Amino acid sequence: MRETSREMSAAGSVAGLPRPRVDGMPLPWITRIDPDGPVWARVYPIRVLHCQAEWRCQVCGERLPARAWVVLEAGRAVLSDAALHYECIVMAFRWCPHLRALDGELEALEVTRGAIHAGQVPLDEIAEYGDQTTTWTVPAP
């Protein structure tokens, strides 16, 4: 689950805040960057896997506290299959054109790892996450 030096240099951003800006917009840690610049609607799967396996924020890449935020789509699927800090979810809703376009169709929810399921298994019951990203959901209470 290591990023190659090519991926690191292509990504152009390290974990942490403040986020680098491209065309005035903050660059999320998981956003794919091609030689021509960010591909806003695409992610680096290895970084999503880091977020999932290590409980890291998809926007800043830093570790998350016990309670973090997710964005739910229809069917209670977690958008981008990763969680966020409160400050980062506020930044995402302010700047992300995709999130703004879906205004009213998404729900921000504060959760613990145990509230999120990878497949049918709560995250806090997974001892070894593995090498593949998994679709996340938050079952209805």
N, C-alpha and C positions, 0 to 999 in steps of 0.2 A: 504494500500500500504506500510506496514511496513515489513521490513525484520525481520524474527524471529532471536533470538540469535543463534540458530543452523545454519541458513543460513549465518549469519555474521561470525561465527567462521569457518564455512566450506569455506567461500569465502576467508578468510585469507588476504584480502587486503582492505584497506580503500581508500576513494577517495583522490586524490592528486597526485602530481608529486614529486620526481621521482617515477616511478612504481616499485613495487617489481619485481625481476627477478627470473625466473625458467629456469634452463638449459641455462642461459645466455640471455634469451628472456624476454622483458618487459611483465608483466601480465596485460592485459586490465581489467578494472574495471568490465565489464560485463561478463568476461569469467567464466564459471562454473568450480568449483573445487570440485572434489570428494575426498574421503579419500586417494586415491593413487596419487593425484595431479591434475593439470589442465587438463581439457578436452578441448583442443584448439579449436575444431570446434563447441562447444556448449556454450550457454549463459544462464545466470540466467534471466528468463523472468521478475522477479520483478525488476531487475536492468534496463532492457531495458525499462520497464514501467516508472521507475523513470526518465530515460533519455528523454523519450518522453513527459511525463507530465510536467516535471520541466525544460526542455531545458538544459540537462546536457550532458557532453561529454561521449561517450561510452568507451573511452580509460582511462581517468583519473577520471571520475565521478564528476568533478567540473562543476559549472554553466558555460554556454556559453555566449559569448557576443552577441550582436544583429545580427551580421553576423558570420556564422560558416560554416564548410565544411561538405559535404556529399560525399559518394562514390556511383556513379550510376552504376547499372548493365543494361543489355539489357532491353528495355522497360521503361527506366528511373525510375526503382525501386531503392529505397535507400537500399544499402547493410546494413544489421543488423538493419535497421529501426531506426537509431539514428545518430546524428550529432557529429562533432569533432572540437576541436581547431585546428588551423593550425599546431602547434607544434606536436599535437597528430596524425594528419593524416600523417605527414612526418614520425613519428615513426612507424605508422602502415604499411605504404608502405615499409619501410626499413626492418622491422622484420617479418611481417606476411607472412607465407608460402602460405596461400590461396590467398592473394592479389598479391604476386609475381608470382604465377602460372597463374593468370588471366591477367598478364601484357598485355596491349593493348586492353583488352576487357572492362576495367573499365574507368570511367571518374570521376575525382575529381572536385567538383563544389562548389564555395562559394555561400551561400544562406542566406536569412532571413527566419524566421519562416513562413511568408506568402507565400513564394515560394514553401513550402512543403505541400503536401496534404495528409491527413489521410482519406482514402476513397476518396470521392469527395470534401472534405471540407478543405480549407486552415487552417493550424494550428493556425494562429493568429485570426481565427474566432471561435475557440472552447473555450467556457467558462469553461467547466468542462470536463476534459479529460476522466475520468472514470477509471475502474479497469482492462481493457483489453488492451493489446498491439494492435496496429493497423499497417497495412502495409502502408509504406510511399512511395510516388512517387513525382517526380518533373516534372510537365507537361512541354512539349516543349514550348518555348516562342512563 
